[in-house]
Amino acid sequence: MTATPIAVVTGASSGIGAATARALASAGYHVILTARRKDRIEALAAELTDAGHRATARTLDVTDRAAVDALAASLDGAGPVKVLVNNAGGAIGADPVATGDPADWRQMYEVNVIGTLNLTQALLPALTASGDGTVVVLSSTAGHATYEGGAGYVAAKNGARVLAETLRLEIVGTPVRVVEIAPGMVRTEEFATTRFRGDTEKAAKVYAGVAEPLTADDVAETITWAVSRPSHVNIDLLIVRPRAQASNAKVHREQ
């Protein structure tokens, strides 16, 4: 029997990560759900298993290289590792460059860039050995155009974008694709609230008047579509925005 292909999803405890795990499980992958919040990923793994899918929860901090290496080692012999979705990330604060907290910038860089680097380095041998691997990097439209108050997040997502672009150049000729998905405005239960340190009023203003921001499921469907293309087809970059958002700074808001 052919072993079930494995897809590793980071930041799978909520939002885009959780939606992507559900979508990939439905597409036939054995999904390895990773995140720091053990209770969340265990509940999701149970949900998927009850639905007849294969899912395993692994508590993980993507910035902990020893833990990342241990995860990679634990997958040896478990089946072909075909997909890595580097989703763990996020924004902290919206302060101008002049007053931004370097600790916030450092944390965003560590998770969005170094976390992606850690997982990619650790799993690239297995992805290559599978004969048909795909690395997905969830960047953001913030990685393609800056905006006031976003420099720390923009810098981090630029780092993730450049990591994906450079990796694609360096491993061309190997059986591994590198896909960058860059979402625009996505309304999830936590992203904006986390960015504004729990201030739900500020978080709500991000989406005020926007009839239909993207949902986590919209992005998850995009990711699943990209990784399910024929092996010779690589979606280098896919920018996905809601219709109401023409750019990072141009959003139609209904009165």
Order of alpha helices (4+ residues) and beta strands (2+ residues): beta-alpha-beta-alpha-beta-alpha-beta-alpha-alpha-beta-alpha-beta-alpha-alpha-alpha-beta-beta-beta
